[in-house]
């Protein structure tokens, strides 16, 4: 007896993001790499920014296309299994969670291992997720995020 098509498990595409940790200052160039366990069509690769208490914001779709209104300091590139997200000139306001997303395969899976470091400056958290959108991913699917520190000198205090 055959299983209905929707009951047949599909091979999941696992996304892994690097670097594990990177300290930058405002004005610096930030590069985030996303590696897929198998090839992803550029049509199905996207990058999101999520700030605390807000819905994710689409920054890049189709691997390299910026939606209207997204600043040109954000860019994406890549194909196949290797994709890159770049912030050409980081700003303090860029602090938030950045998600690499593929919408080619389901069910969603995430493999992201890194060490979380706490520092007294603004942070960019970078976590890899798969389809569906980040706010729909369960807690168990998002593991320790990469931390990118944006060092805002005027916000640092002694002691």
Order of alpha helices (4+ residues) and beta strands (2+ residues): beta-beta-beta-beta-beta-beta-beta-beta-beta
